[in-house]
Structure formats: C-alpha cells, structure tokens
C-alpha cells in the first residue's frame, strides 16, 4: 500500500507546463526525508529523474524540476514533449516503516 | 559503466520455490545497498526491501517481511530475491536497483535499475 498520494493522471498539450503533486505525512516527507522522482516509459524499467527534492542526474533535461514543502512535493515538466508521455512516481523514506515508499503513480498524457 | 543485470523471466507453479538474481558491475558492489521493487501487472511500484552487500544486513517493508528473502554474495557481486512457496499473487515484474544514501538522515534513492525479471506463477 502506497503512503504517498499522487493524482492518477495529468495531461497537457505540447509546450505546456504540467505539475504532479506527491502528498505524504509526518512520518515521511514531513519528517524531513527527501523526495525523489522516477519516470517509467511503457515497457521499461523506471529511470531516476530527480533526487534530493530538486537535483537532476546528468542527462536529465532541465525541463524537469522538483520542489518540496511541508508534507508535499511536486514535479514540474515545462515545455511538454511527446516523449514525456510516461508514468511518474515519487519516492521517499518512511520512519514508521523503516524503509522506502513510492507514490501511487501519475500517468502523463501529451494531448 | 554501472550496470545491474537481472536473471531471465520465470514461469512457475504455485507452491514452487524460486530465486532470481541481480548482478552488479562497473562500481564497488559492497559500497551501495541493493533494493528490490515489485510491479504487479498494470500497477505501481512497491518497495520490498534492501540489502547491504558488505555485511548482508537487510530490512524489509512490512508488506513483504516473511514472504520473501533478500540475500547477496559479494564475492560475485550478486544480490538475490527468493521465495520458498510461490503464490499466484506473486506474479509481477521485479526490479533491483542501486540504493544510494542522499546524506545523513535524509533517506535513499535508486539511481541505477536492472532491466526487470518477470515472474509468472500459474497452475
């Protein structure tokens, strides 16, 4: 069971900006643990997109950005492209579970 | 180049045992934890547990504790996920990933992922 809640889907036209929220609680995001984001293209393994709330690994376009505040975090995609159509997951650490937790996942559709 | 290469797809019957593997290369295998993640058909990612290959210390998600065993053989840079008695509900894709500490007390993330191992359990 996921303890991080994301919207099931978001959509936007090419070039637009979309945001995905990730809502947690006082035992994970609210406790100060960092949030990370992954992109999963159809039929492939997840890929690290953002780590440590707002850091991009080498090779990830700067169209992707992350932020965190309180018990929530957000992923923003600006200049939406057809290749961004994928599932996106947030992840954090939960002290009550003593382990990692993923968000429920969000499907991004490019109209 | 960091790589995690997982063993191939498996088809098993309920009640059978299984061990799948994840071989790391291109980095010091004992310097990073390995985590395992389940993805049931059409569903999201679920964190199962992790292992420190340097001393085989493990911790599991409560949802998976007692149902699976995570182990590692550091001499061959390989981590394992095993079941003693499979159920149909274990049908899923399983991923291993290199599990990295962000900084002290800030949690972990998974920077490199294996290609996944599809496990199908059916009578």
gemmi code that builds the backbone of each chain (N, CA, C; Angstrom):
import gemmi

chains = {
    "A": [
        ("UNK", (0.835, -1.193, 0.000), (0.000, 0.000, 0.000), (0.874, 1.248, 0.000)),
        ("UNK", (0.549, 2.210, -0.903), (1.331, 3.421, -1.015), (0.917, 4.403, 0.064)),
        ("UNK", (1.902, 5.058, 0.672), (1.601, 6.070, 1.674), (1.813, 7.463, 1.117)),
        ("UNK", (2.275, 7.543, -0.135), (2.439, 8.818, -0.827), (1.380, 8.884, -1.923)),
        ("UNK", (0.583, 9.947, -1.915), (-0.550, 10.061, -2.831), (-0.243, 11.002, -3.999)),
        ("UNK", (-0.484, 10.519, -5.200), (-0.324, 11.307, -6.428), (-1.635, 11.302, -7.202)),
        ("UNK", (-1.866, 12.303, -8.053), (-3.050, 12.253, -8.926), (-2.869, 11.131, -9.945)),
        ("UNK", (-3.940, 10.407, -10.284), (-3.811, 9.286, -11.225), (-3.325, 9.721, -12.605)),
        ("UNK", (-3.723, 10.903, -13.030), (-3.340, 11.331, -14.368), (-3.297, 12.849, -14.470)),
        ("UNK", (-2.438, 13.325, -15.350), (-2.400, 14.730, -15.738), (-2.165, 14.758, -17.240)),
        ("UNK", (-2.589, 15.815, -17.880), (-2.387, 15.925, -19.318), (-2.117, 17.364, -19.704)),
        ("UNK", (-1.508, 17.516, -20.871), (-1.223, 18.845, -21.379), (-0.840, 18.786, -22.842)),
        ("UNK", (-0.976, 19.910, -23.497), (-0.595, 19.999, -24.892), (0.913, 20.186, -25.005)),
        ("UNK", (1.481, 19.832, -26.144), (2.916, 20.063, -26.344), (3.280, 21.518, -26.070)),
        ("UNK", (4.374, 21.706, -25.320), (4.834, 23.036, -24.981), (4.294, 23.571, -23.669)),
        ("UNK", (3.243, 22.952, -23.157), (2.648, 23.431, -21.904), (3.456, 22.949, -20.689)),
        ("UNK", (3.046, 23.491, -19.535), (3.647, 23.103, -18.256), (2.643, 22.280, -17.465)),
        ("UNK", (3.090, 21.153, -16.930), (2.242, 20.338, -16.062), (2.976, 20.102, -14.750)),
        ("UNK", (2.194, 19.910, -13.686), (2.789, 19.600, -12.391), (2.122, 18.359, -11.809)),
        ("UNK", (2.911, 17.591, -11.073), (2.437, 16.395, -10.399), (2.721, 16.555, -8.916)),
        ("UNK", (1.703, 16.381, -8.101), (1.872, 16.518, -6.658), (2.117, 15.156, -6.014)),
        ("UNK", (2.731, 15.177, -4.862), (3.031, 13.971, -4.088), (2.803, 14.347, -2.631)),
        ("UNK", (1.755, 13.798, -2.049), (1.380, 14.172, -0.690), (1.687, 13.050, 0.283)),
        ("UNK", (2.431, 13.378, 1.313), (2.832, 12.391, 2.315), (2.317, 12.739, 3.696)),
        ("UNK", (3.128, 12.451, 4.703), (2.710, 12.677, 6.085), (3.921, 12.992, 6.958)),
        ("UNK", (3.654, 13.068, 8.258), (4.701, 13.451, 9.207), (5.741, 12.364, 9.438)),
        ("UNK", (5.508, 11.161, 8.902), (6.490, 10.084, 9.072), (7.376, 9.924, 7.842)),
        ("UNK", (7.102, 10.681, 6.791), (7.943, 10.580, 5.598), (8.365, 11.979, 5.120)),
        ("UNK", (7.686, 12.552, 4.181), (8.092, 13.856, 3.646), (8.118, 14.910, 4.754)),
        ("UNK", (7.093, 14.911, 5.590), (7.003, 15.899, 6.665), (8.054, 15.741, 7.746)),
        ("UNK", (8.682, 14.579, 7.800), (9.735, 14.328, 8.787), (11.093, 14.833, 8.295)),
        ("UNK", (11.107, 15.354, 7.087), (12.343, 15.912, 6.560), (13.074, 15.021, 5.580)),
        ("UNK", (12.506, 13.873, 5.270), (13.154, 12.992, 4.301), (12.985, 13.553, 2.891)),
        ("UNK", (14.016, 13.356, 2.102), (13.990, 13.882, 0.745), (13.006, 13.125, -0.140)),
        ("UNK", (12.600, 13.778, -1.219), (11.701, 13.183, -2.212), (12.448, 13.022, -3.527)),
        ("UNK", (12.205, 11.898, -4.183), (12.853, 11.596, -5.454), (11.771, 11.236, -6.463)),
        ("UNK", (12.084, 11.425, -7.729), (11.099, 11.186, -8.781), (11.669, 10.264, -9.855)),
        ("UNK", (10.808, 9.398, -10.373), (11.190, 8.444, -11.402), (10.221, 8.533, -12.567)),
        ("UNK", (10.766, 8.311, -13.754), (9.965, 8.237, -14.974), (9.991, 6.805, -15.473)),
        ("UNK", (8.830, 6.269, -15.788), (8.763, 4.916, -16.352), (8.059, 4.968, -17.694)),
        ("UNK", (8.832, 4.833, -18.758), (8.263, 4.751, -20.102), (7.640, 3.372, -20.280)),
        ("UNK", (6.653, 3.250, -21.149), (5.962, 1.954, -21.327), (6.928, 0.818, -21.604)),
        ("UNK", (6.793, -0.252, -20.830), (7.586, -1.452, -21.061), (9.044, -1.372, -20.653)),
        ("UNK", (9.406, -0.344, -19.891), (10.806, -0.194, -19.486), (10.926, -0.075, -17.970)),
        ("UNK", (12.162, -0.190, -17.488), (12.426, -0.011, -16.067), (12.332, 1.464, -15.695)),
        ("UNK", (12.006, 1.757, -14.451), (12.000, 3.161, -14.011), (13.375, 3.788, -14.176)),
        ("UNK", (13.364, 5.117, -14.356), (14.597, 5.880, -14.511), (14.566, 7.040, -13.520)),
        ("UNK", (15.680, 7.255, -12.830), (15.763, 8.360, -11.873), (15.686, 9.686, -12.604)),
        ("UNK", (14.769, 10.549, -12.161), (14.545, 11.832, -12.815), (15.004, 13.006, -11.940)),
        ("UNK", (14.672, 12.938, -10.663), (15.026, 13.966, -9.691), (15.411, 13.266, -8.397)),
        ("UNK", (16.509, 13.693, -7.763), (16.864, 13.155, -6.458), (17.108, 14.294, -5.475)),
        ("UNK", (16.969, 14.000, -4.204), (17.186, 15.033, -3.203), (16.288, 16.241, -3.389)),
        ("UNK", (15.030, 15.999, -3.707), (13.981, 17.023, -3.875), (14.066, 17.806, -5.186)),
        ("UNK", (15.282, 18.193, -5.590), (15.352, 19.124, -6.719), (16.586, 18.956, -7.605)),
        ("UNK", (17.311, 17.888, -7.432), (18.545, 17.686, -8.200), (18.310, 16.753, -9.385)),
        ("UNK", (18.854, 17.156, -10.535), (18.721, 16.323, -11.729), (20.013, 15.548, -11.986)),
        ("UNK", (19.882, 14.225, -12.195), (21.077, 13.463, -12.613), (21.567, 13.966, -13.969)),
        ("UNK", (22.806, 13.678, -14.259), (23.362, 14.032, -15.548), (22.527, 13.426, -16.676)),
        ("UNK", (22.209, 14.241, -17.664), (21.463, 13.769, -18.811), (19.968, 14.038, -18.758)),
        ("UNK", (19.455, 14.404, -17.595), (18.027, 14.728, -17.483), (17.821, 16.188, -17.887)),
        ("UNK", (16.935, 16.437, -18.842), (16.729, 17.811, -19.309), (16.247, 18.739, -18.194)),
        ("UNK", (16.627, 20.016, -18.305), (16.219, 20.969, -17.268), (14.754, 21.358, -17.379)),
        ("UNK", (14.026, 20.738, -18.297), (12.566, 20.903, -18.342), (11.902, 20.266, -17.121)),
        ("UNK", (12.617, 19.351, -16.490), (12.113, 18.666, -15.308), (12.672, 19.348, -14.063)),
        ("UNK", (11.780, 19.668, -13.115), (12.229, 20.281, -11.869), (11.388, 19.783, -10.709)),
        ("UNK", (11.987, 19.753, -9.537), (11.297, 19.266, -8.356), (11.376, 20.248, -7.220)),
        ("UNK", (10.371, 20.174, -6.339), (10.355, 21.013, -5.152), (9.657, 20.272, -4.026)),
        ("UNK", (9.880, 20.775, -2.817), (9.277, 20.139, -1.642), (8.911, 21.226, -0.634)),
        ("UNK", (7.750, 21.022, -0.002), (7.322, 21.951, 1.048), (6.414, 21.217, 2.012)),
        ("UNK", (6.762, 21.264, 3.287), (5.941, 20.615, 4.303), (5.839, 19.124, 4.092)),
        ("UNK", (4.605, 18.652, 3.958), (4.392, 17.214, 3.769), (4.137, 16.853, 2.299)),
        ("UNK", (4.470, 17.762, 1.384), (4.226, 17.511, -0.037), (5.437, 17.863, -0.887)),
        ("UNK", (5.412, 17.341, -2.097), (6.436, 17.648, -3.089), (5.767, 17.750, -4.444)),
        ("UNK", (6.465, 18.348, -5.398), (5.916, 18.496, -6.743), (6.989, 18.274, -7.791)),
        ("UNK", (6.567, 17.723, -8.908), (7.409, 17.598, -10.100), (6.769, 18.464, -11.170)),
        ("UNK", (7.556, 19.325, -11.785), (7.064, 20.156, -12.873), (7.768, 19.768, -14.166)),
        ("UNK", (6.995, 19.704, -15.224), (7.542, 19.484, -16.568), (7.140, 20.683, -17.404)),
        ("UNK", (8.124, 21.446, -17.847), (7.838, 22.594, -18.699), (8.184, 22.257, -20.142)),
        ("UNK", (7.528, 22.918, -21.083), (7.773, 22.621, -22.481), (7.494, 21.160, -22.782)),
        ("UNK", (6.321, 20.710, -22.399), (5.940, 19.294, -22.520), (6.176, 18.772, -23.936)),
        ("UNK", (6.784, 17.581, -24.015), (7.051, 16.958, -25.310), (6.392, 15.580, -25.382)),
        ("UNK", (6.174, 15.102, -26.588), (5.526, 13.798, -26.789), (6.283, 12.678, -26.073)),
        ("UNK", (7.596, 12.818, -26.024), (8.417, 11.770, -25.387), (8.289, 11.763, -23.868)),
        ("UNK", (7.610, 12.751, -23.291), (7.413, 12.796, -21.844), (6.217, 11.961, -21.405)),
        ("UNK", (5.499, 11.416, -22.375), (4.340, 10.585, -22.045), (4.826, 9.318, -21.360)),
        ("UNK", (4.483, 9.175, -20.077), (5.016, 8.093, -19.248), (4.300, 8.105, -17.905)),
        ("UNK", (4.665, 7.141, -17.068), (4.222, 7.129, -15.680), (5.323, 7.731, -14.808)),
        ("UNK", (4.917, 8.517, -13.816), (5.866, 9.175, -12.927), (5.550, 8.801, -11.478)),
        ("UNK", (6.607, 8.501, -10.720), (6.451, 8.085, -9.333), (7.342, 8.930, -8.418)),
        ("UNK", (6.791, 9.327, -7.286), (7.621, 9.941, -6.258), (8.050, 8.843, -5.274)),
        ("UNK", (9.087, 9.130, -4.515), (9.606, 8.174, -3.545), (10.186, 8.950, -2.365)),
        ("UNK", (10.019, 8.369, -1.169), (10.662, 8.941, -0.001), (10.965, 7.820, 0.984)),
        ("UNK", (11.417, 8.194, 2.163), (11.685, 7.231, 3.223), (10.636, 7.443, 4.301)),
        ("UNK", (10.178, 6.342, 4.897), (9.174, 6.450, 5.947), (9.728, 5.873, 7.250)),
        ("UNK", (9.748, 6.685, 8.285), (10.350, 6.251, 9.543), (9.499, 5.200, 10.258)),
        ("UNK", (8.205, 5.232, 10.065), (7.355, 4.237, 10.733), (7.469, 2.875, 10.067)),
        ("UNK", (7.836, 2.857, 8.793), (8.019, 1.605, 8.061), (9.485, 1.197, 8.003)),
        ("UNK", (10.353, 2.111, 8.391), (11.810, 1.891, 8.333), (12.259, 1.463, 6.952)),
        ("UNK", (11.700, 2.102, 5.945), (12.081, 1.762, 4.583), (11.513, 2.738, 3.587)),
        ("UNK", (11.770, 2.444, 2.335), (11.320, 3.314, 1.265), (9.836, 3.169, 0.978)),
        ("UNK", (9.270, 4.211, 0.412), (7.875, 4.183, -0.018), (7.766, 4.907, -1.349)),
        ("UNK", (6.900, 4.394, -2.220), (6.640, 5.030, -3.500), (5.270, 5.682, -3.482)),
        ("UNK", (5.109, 6.660, -4.359), (3.804, 7.245, -4.575), (2.934, 6.326, -5.404)),
        ("UNK", (1.668, 6.700, -5.537), (0.694, 5.875, -6.261), (0.890, 5.915, -7.767)),
        ("UNK", (1.664, 6.880, -8.241), (1.963, 6.969, -9.661), (1.013, 7.881, -10.411)),
        ("UNK", (1.538, 8.601, -11.401), (0.753, 9.510, -12.228), (1.075, 9.275, -13.692)),
        ("UNK", (0.029, 9.094, -14.490), (0.232, 8.940, -15.927), (0.142, 10.300, -16.595)),
        ("UNK", (1.176, 10.672, -17.286), (1.185, 11.932, -18.033), (0.856, 11.650, -19.486)),
        ("UNK", (-0.164, 12.343, -19.968), (-0.585, 12.214, -21.367), (-0.340, 13.528, -22.088)),
        ("UNK", (0.292, 13.429, -23.246), (0.522, 14.612, -24.080), (-0.558, 14.639, -25.154)),
        ("UNK", (-1.373, 15.667, -25.097), (-2.547, 15.740, -25.974), (-2.179, 16.001, -27.436)),
    ],
    "B": [
        ("UNK", (30.990, 1.751, -16.652), (29.542, 1.982, -16.709), (28.838, 1.107, -15.675)),
        ("UNK", (28.033, 1.733, -14.840), (27.280, 0.988, -13.837), (26.181, 0.177, -14.523)),
        ("UNK", (26.113, -1.088, -14.209), (25.059, -1.949, -14.757), (24.549, -2.903, -13.691)),
        ("UNK", (23.258, -3.137, -13.735), (22.627, -4.185, -12.940), (21.908, -5.087, -13.936)),
        ("UNK", (22.331, -6.346, -13.997), (21.761, -7.279, -14.956), (21.015, -8.369, -14.191)),
        ("UNK", (19.733, -8.478, -14.476), (18.896, -9.445, -13.769), (18.733, -10.735, -14.554)),
        ("UNK", (18.393, -11.780, -13.855), (18.157, -13.081, -14.479), (16.868, -13.042, -15.294)),
        ("UNK", (16.687, -14.054, -16.124), (15.595, -14.066, -17.082), (14.229, -14.406, -16.500)),
        ("UNK", (13.234, -14.258, -17.350), (11.853, -14.493, -16.946), (11.660, -15.928, -16.459)),
        ("UNK", (10.734, -16.064, -15.509), (10.459, -17.362, -14.909), (8.961, -17.659, -14.957)),
        ("UNK", (8.632, -18.912, -15.208), (7.252, -19.384, -15.126), (7.236, -20.527, -14.126)),
        ("UNK", (6.455, -20.364, -13.075), (6.441, -21.347, -12.001), (5.007, -21.714, -11.629)),
        ("UNK", (4.880, -22.809, -10.896), (3.574, -23.239, -10.381), (3.454, -22.814, -8.910)),
        ("UNK", (2.224, -22.616, -8.457), (2.035, -22.280, -7.027), (2.676, -23.339, -6.150)),
        ("UNK", (3.317, -22.872, -5.075), (3.967, -23.779, -4.149), (5.433, -24.029, -4.449)),
        ("UNK", (5.874, -23.704, -5.660), (7.277, -23.896, -6.014), (8.153, -22.802, -5.406)),
        ("UNK", (9.427, -23.095, -5.323), (10.381, -22.101, -4.829), (11.075, -21.439, -6.016)),
        ("UNK", (11.667, -20.270, -5.735), (12.324, -19.531, -6.813), (13.351, -18.580, -6.218)),
        ("UNK", (14.449, -18.413, -6.933), (15.429, -17.379, -6.610), (15.802, -16.650, -7.886)),
        ("UNK", (15.674, -15.338, -7.887), (16.094, -14.525, -9.022), (17.298, -13.697, -8.609)),
        ("UNK", (18.087, -13.294, -9.594), (19.353, -12.646, -9.274), (19.516, -11.286, -9.939)),
        ("UNK", (20.491, -10.547, -9.417), (20.786, -9.193, -9.885), (22.297, -9.004, -9.746)),
        ("UNK", (23.008, -8.966, -10.879), (24.465, -8.851, -10.838), (24.906, -7.427, -11.137)),
        ("UNK", (25.682, -6.868, -10.236), (26.170, -5.512, -10.407), (27.557, -5.497, -11.019)),
        ("UNK", (27.829, -4.471, -11.817), (29.154, -4.292, -12.391), (29.406, -2.810, -12.635)),
        ("UNK", (30.674, -2.460, -12.780), (31.041, -1.077, -13.062), (31.136, -0.192, -11.834)),
        ("UNK", (31.033, -0.765, -10.662), (31.169, 0.005, -9.423), (31.536, -0.967, -8.294)),
        ("UNK", (31.878, -0.428, -7.128), (32.182, -1.259, -5.971), (30.886, -1.786, -5.366)),
        ("UNK", (30.618, -3.076, -5.579), (29.338, -3.672, -5.206), (29.041, -3.531, -3.717)),
        ("UNK", (30.075, -3.571, -2.889), (29.857, -3.515, -1.438), (29.705, -2.092, -0.905)),
        ("UNK", (29.792, -1.098, -1.779), (29.689, 0.294, -1.329), (28.272, 0.848, -1.373)),
        ("UNK", (27.350, 0.111, -1.971), (25.969, 0.579, -2.099), (24.991, -0.546, -1.755)),
        ("UNK", (23.908, -0.166, -1.118), (22.822, -1.109, -0.904), (22.199, -1.489, -2.260)),
        ("UNK", (21.482, -2.624, -2.252), (20.642, -3.020, -3.376), (19.200, -3.106, -2.865)),
        ("UNK", (18.286, -2.484, -3.564), (16.875, -2.605, -3.187), (16.130, -3.433, -4.222)),
        ("UNK", (14.986, -3.964, -3.808), (14.106, -4.725, -4.706), (12.733, -4.057, -4.728)),
        ("UNK", (12.167, -3.988, -5.914), (10.892, -3.309, -6.133), (9.965, -4.212, -6.938)),
        ("UNK", (8.715, -4.315, -6.514), (7.729, -5.115, -7.233), (6.796, -4.211, -8.041)),
        ("UNK", (6.418, -4.692, -9.207), (5.399, -4.031, -10.008), (4.449, -5.086, -10.545)),
        ("UNK", (3.282, -5.163, -9.944), (2.273, -6.115, -10.401), (1.693, -5.631, -11.724)),
        ("UNK", (1.118, -6.518, -12.509), (0.612, -6.138, -13.844), (-0.319, -4.930, -13.812)),
        ("UNK", (0.038, -3.900, -14.538), (-0.786, -2.704, -14.635), (-0.822, -1.839, -13.389)),
        ("UNK", (0.053, -2.131, -12.433), (0.036, -1.410, -11.159), (1.313, -0.602, -10.937)),
        ("UNK", (1.386, 0.054, -9.761), (2.509, 0.917, -9.457), (3.685, 0.179, -8.829)),
        ("UNK", (4.685, 0.971, -8.437), (5.894, 0.430, -7.839), (5.710, 0.233, -6.334)),
        ("UNK", (6.248, -0.877, -5.835), (6.178, -1.171, -4.397), (7.580, -1.505, -3.893)),
        ("UNK", (8.040, -0.821, -2.877), (9.358, -1.081, -2.299), (9.277, -2.308, -1.412)),
        ("UNK", (10.131, -3.307, -1.709), (10.064, -4.569, -0.998), (11.061, -4.641, 0.162)),
        ("UNK", (12.263, -4.174, -0.076), (13.297, -4.277, 0.933), (14.656, -3.997, 0.326)),
        ("UNK", (15.689, -4.123, 1.152), (17.023, -3.798, 0.680), (18.065, -4.586, 1.446)),
        ("UNK", (19.259, -4.638, 0.864), (20.352, -5.351, 1.492), (21.631, -4.554, 1.347)),
        ("UNK", (22.455, -4.590, 2.398), (23.794, -4.027, 2.342), (24.727, -5.177, 1.997)),
        ("UNK", (25.242, -5.214, 0.762), (26.065, -6.368, 0.353), (27.357, -6.532, 1.154)),
        ("UNK", (27.777, -5.485, 1.841), (29.042, -5.593, 2.578), (28.923, -6.525, 3.775)),
        ("UNK", (27.739, -6.573, 4.390), (27.551, -7.432, 5.567), (26.237, -8.204, 5.529)),
        ("UNK", (25.506, -8.108, 4.420), (24.211, -8.794, 4.213), (23.133, -8.371, 5.200)),
        ("UNK", (23.282, -7.179, 5.789), (22.203, -6.656, 6.618), (21.024, -6.312, 5.724)),
        ("UNK", (19.823, -6.691, 6.160), (18.628, -6.456, 5.368), (17.565, -5.721, 6.182)),
        ("UNK", (16.714, -4.997, 5.476), (15.456, -4.627, 6.078), (14.358, -4.668, 5.016)),
        ("UNK", (13.176, -5.022, 5.473), (12.053, -5.316, 4.599), (10.884, -4.374, 4.876)),
        ("UNK", (10.115, -4.118, 3.832), (8.824, -3.479, 4.020), (7.944, -4.445, 4.811)),
        ("UNK", (7.134, -3.938, 5.737), (6.242, -4.835, 6.482), (5.354, -5.670, 5.564)),
        ("UNK", (5.038, -5.145, 4.383), (4.159, -5.868, 3.453), (4.817, -7.127, 2.890)),
        ("UNK", (6.142, -7.174, 2.933), (6.853, -8.291, 2.325), (7.645, -9.129, 3.338)),
        ("UNK", (7.780, -8.604, 4.554), (8.510, -9.336, 5.601), (7.899, -10.726, 5.785)),
        ("UNK", (8.744, -11.743, 5.756), (8.281, -13.102, 5.949), (7.805, -13.798, 4.684)),
        ("UNK", (7.620, -13.024, 3.593), (7.148, -13.627, 2.343), (8.274, -13.841, 1.342)),
        ("UNK", (9.311, -13.023, 1.448), (10.471, -13.132, 0.569), (11.745, -13.026, 1.399)),
        ("UNK", (12.842, -13.464, 0.800), (14.154, -13.354, 1.440), (15.111, -12.677, 0.463)),
        ("UNK", (15.786, -11.655, 0.948), (16.799, -10.944, 0.164), (18.169, -11.354, 0.687)),
        ("UNK", (19.060, -11.687, -0.233), (20.408, -12.098, 0.150), (21.394, -11.563, -0.871)),
        ("UNK", (22.686, -11.764, -0.584), (23.713, -11.305, -1.517), (24.959, -12.139, -1.366)),
        ("UNK", (25.696, -12.268, -2.454), (27.002, -12.917, -2.455), (27.989, -11.888, -2.994)),
        ("UNK", (28.711, -11.244, -2.078), (29.584, -10.158, -2.508), (30.763, -10.655, -3.337)),
        ("UNK", (31.089, -11.930, -3.221), (32.222, -12.454, -3.981), (31.939, -12.467, -5.482)),
        ("UNK", (30.653, -12.489, -5.840), (30.280, -12.473, -7.269), (29.378, -11.287, -7.591)),
        ("UNK", (29.357, -10.301, -6.678), (28.626, -9.045, -6.912), (27.173, -9.287, -7.318)),
        ("UNK", (26.522, -10.178, -6.612), (25.160, -10.558, -6.986), (24.223, -10.533, -5.779)),
        ("UNK", (23.064, -9.948, -5.988), (22.011, -9.960, -4.981), (20.882, -10.884, -5.449)),
        ("UNK", (20.129, -11.386, -4.492), (19.074, -12.349, -4.800), (17.767, -11.975, -4.103)),
        ("UNK", (16.693, -12.414, -4.733), (15.355, -12.319, -4.147), (14.755, -13.712, -4.275)),
        ("UNK", (14.295, -14.275, -3.165), (13.809, -15.638, -3.241), (12.507, -15.851, -2.481)),
        ("UNK", (11.775, -16.851, -2.988), (10.513, -17.296, -2.405), (10.622, -18.780, -2.095)),
        ("UNK", (10.057, -19.212, -0.987), (10.063, -20.636, -0.666), (8.790, -21.322, -1.169)),
        ("UNK", (7.718, -20.562, -1.315), (6.464, -21.135, -1.785), (5.679, -20.041, -2.518)),
        ("UNK", (5.749, -20.078, -3.819), (5.125, -19.035, -4.623), (3.604, -19.134, -4.621)),
        ("UNK", (2.975, -17.965, -4.788), (1.529, -17.885, -4.930), (1.219, -17.182, -6.254)),
        ("UNK", (0.022, -17.362, -6.731), (-0.375, -16.700, -7.973), (-0.241, -15.181, -7.843)),
        ("UNK", (-0.456, -14.684, -6.638), (-0.371, -13.241, -6.406), (1.066, -12.701, -6.449)),
        ("UNK", (2.055, -13.590, -6.563), (3.449, -13.149, -6.719), (3.774, -12.829, -8.180)),
        ("UNK", (2.831, -13.064, -9.076), (3.030, -12.735, -10.481), (3.253, -11.235, -10.635)),
        ("UNK", (4.418, -10.879, -11.133), (4.790, -9.473, -11.209), (6.130, -9.328, -11.910)),
        ("UNK", (6.481, -8.072, -12.217), (7.830, -7.732, -12.636), (8.595, -7.315, -11.376)),
        ("UNK", (9.805, -7.807, -11.245), (10.635, -7.456, -10.099), (11.889, -6.744, -10.588)),
        ("UNK", (12.172, -5.598, -9.972), (13.354, -4.824, -10.317), (14.312, -4.762, -9.135)),
        ("UNK", (15.607, -4.823, -9.447), (16.605, -4.466, -8.445), (17.153, -3.095, -8.818)),
        ("UNK", (17.683, -2.409, -7.826), (18.215, -1.068, -8.075), (19.340, -0.779, -7.095)),
        ("UNK", (20.271, 0.065, -7.515), (21.327, 0.510, -6.612), (20.762, 1.621, -5.737)),
        ("UNK", (20.878, 1.430, -4.432), (20.177, 2.218, -3.420), (21.194, 3.151, -2.781)),
        ("UNK", (21.018, 4.448, -2.973), (22.037, 5.435, -2.597), (21.546, 6.328, -1.460)),
        ("UNK", (22.410, 6.562, -0.478), (22.060, 7.484, 0.606), (22.190, 8.918, 0.105)),
        ("UNK", (21.167, 9.730, 0.350), (21.213, 11.133, -0.064), (22.261, 11.866, 0.765)),
        ("UNK", (22.099, 11.802, 2.045), (23.011, 12.357, 3.038), (22.482, 11.877, 4.379)),
        ("UNK", (23.160, 12.167, 5.421), (22.777, 11.639, 6.728), (21.324, 11.969, 7.061)),
        ("UNK", (20.577, 10.930, 7.388), (19.190, 11.051, 7.864), (18.248, 11.709, 6.864)),
        ("UNK", (18.573, 11.635, 5.571), (17.686, 12.242, 4.570), (17.049, 11.212, 3.651)),
        ("UNK", (17.396, 9.944, 3.870), (16.774, 8.905, 3.069), (17.669, 8.405, 1.953)),
        ("UNK", (17.043, 7.662, 1.035), (17.781, 6.999, -0.027), (17.027, 7.145, -1.343)),
        ("UNK", (17.735, 6.957, -2.434), (17.094, 6.879, -3.741), (17.777, 5.778, -4.544)),
        ("UNK", (17.161, 5.414, -5.663), (17.632, 4.323, -6.509), (18.114, 4.892, -7.841)),
        ("UNK", (19.438, 4.915, -8.027), (19.955, 5.616, -9.200), (20.122, 4.748, -10.446)),
        ("UNK", (20.451, 3.491, -10.298), (20.555, 2.595, -11.444), (19.647, 1.393, -11.208)),
        ("UNK", (18.968, 0.986, -12.264), (17.989, -0.083, -12.167), (18.340, -1.232, -13.103)),
        ("UNK", (17.997, -2.437, -12.669), (18.087, -3.573, -13.562), (16.960, -3.531, -14.580)),
        ("UNK", (17.019, -4.452, -15.541), (16.020, -4.452, -16.618), (14.703, -5.093, -16.188)),
        ("UNK", (14.704, -5.738, -15.033), (13.497, -6.373, -14.545), (13.463, -7.866, -14.828)),
        ("UNK", (12.846, -8.613, -13.942), (12.615, -10.050, -14.126), (11.123, -10.303, -13.960)),
        ("UNK", (10.512, -10.829, -15.011), (9.086, -11.143, -14.970), (8.897, -12.526, -14.371)),
        ("UNK", (8.142, -12.592, -13.292), (7.820, -13.854, -12.643), (6.328, -14.120, -12.844)),
        ("UNK", (6.027, -15.258, -13.439), (4.638, -15.666, -13.661), (4.381, -16.934, -12.880)),
        ("UNK", (3.364, -16.895, -12.031), (3.007, -18.056, -11.216), (1.604, -18.495, -11.610)),
        ("UNK", (1.530, -19.676, -12.193), (0.242, -20.151, -12.686), (0.213, -21.669, -12.687)),
        ("UNK", (-0.940, -22.210, -12.338), (-1.084, -23.663, -12.353), (-1.396, -24.159, -13.766)),
    ],
}
model = gemmi.Model(1)
for chain_id, residues in chains.items():
    chain = gemmi.Chain(chain_id)
    for i, (resn, *xyz) in enumerate(residues, 1):
        res = gemmi.Residue()
        res.name, res.seqid = resn, gemmi.SeqId(i, " ")
        for name, pos in zip(("N", "CA", "C"), xyz):
            atom = gemmi.Atom()
            atom.name, atom.element = name, gemmi.Element(name[0])
            atom.pos, atom.b_iso = gemmi.Position(*pos), 0.0
            res.add_atom(atom)
        chain.add_residue(res)
    model.add_chain(chain)
structure = gemmi.Structure()
structure.add_model(model)
structure.setup_entities()
